[in-house]
Amino acid sequence: MKKVLILFILIGALSSCSDSDNDGVIDRFDECPDEPGLEEFDGCPDTDGDGVPDGEDECPDEPGLKKFDGCPDTDEDGFQDSEDNCPDEPGLEEFNGCPDTDEDGIPDHEDDCPETYGYEKYDGCPDNKMMKLLASECFKSANMTVKEISEYTRTFKTNSNAVITYEHCQAIYDYIIKVREIQGSLSNLQSQINGGYIQTVYQSRFGQYLIVKKYGWFYLMQVLSGGRCSMGTMKFDERKSGSQNVWVRRSPNEGKYKGFQMRIIDKNKDFEYLNNKMKRMGY
């Protein structure tokens, strides 16, 4: 009888010291007795080794931070990756973790000039010359033909899908004008008595303004009515200061002119003088 009692005591002692998952933590003290774990977590595992046990870790297979319940913050900007729109670049809370390198209030991924302080109306650039667009959009606004585009891209090794600045686009306008003048397709556009060429269009909620070149002079003009005006050729009386009828067409291939009411605000032989004046006006 005594032997049987001793045997039961030994069996009980052995069962109370069993370690089913062989992790060094006996079952009665093991919170996860069927999974090998760590003593510091009462026998529960920490698969990714980030110091957060799997049972409390929302990202158990990725090393993370305790403050993010075990989820990572790859760029270490204080925003966990799952809530960070730019998880590989340190950023700001106001831009959901995305950076604003030049600190102009426009996140880099929306900023055409991410390393230069700029303005929202210029897509993050200091002026409209540095704003960016696709070369194909520039070709379209200049009403270039398929042949003209082909010759330009071949000569200057510019892909239609290339991203260019508005200043580059202006150079394309100037180039195509000269080509067309040489070919006679513009009928001496810039020297014709009643013809001018729109150099720049300024558009905002306050109105629309143009800089037009004619006879070597640049004219700053305000659009009073007629709708939105685009780049193209233009007929107007440079001697008239008040409101006048103005006619615009986008290319010589466009048979009809569109009518507008405009007035001349200023003129100068220096384009930059008028361009700077527009900047002072907030354009």
Secondary structure, DSSP 4 states (H G I P E B T S, - for coil): -HHHHHHHHHHHHHHHT--TT-SSS-GGG-SSTTS--BGGGTTB--TT-SSS-GGG-SSTTS--BGGGTTB--TT-SSS-GGG-SSTTS--BGGGTTB--TT-SSS-GGG-SSTTS--BGGGTTBSSGGG-EEEHHHHHHHTT--HHHHHHHHHHHT--TT-EEEHHHHHHHHHHHHHHHHHHTTTSSTTTSTTEEEEEEEEEETTEEEEEEEETTEEEEEEEEESS---SSEEE--TT--S-EEEEEESSTTS-SPEEEEEEEEEEES-HHHHHHHHHHTT-
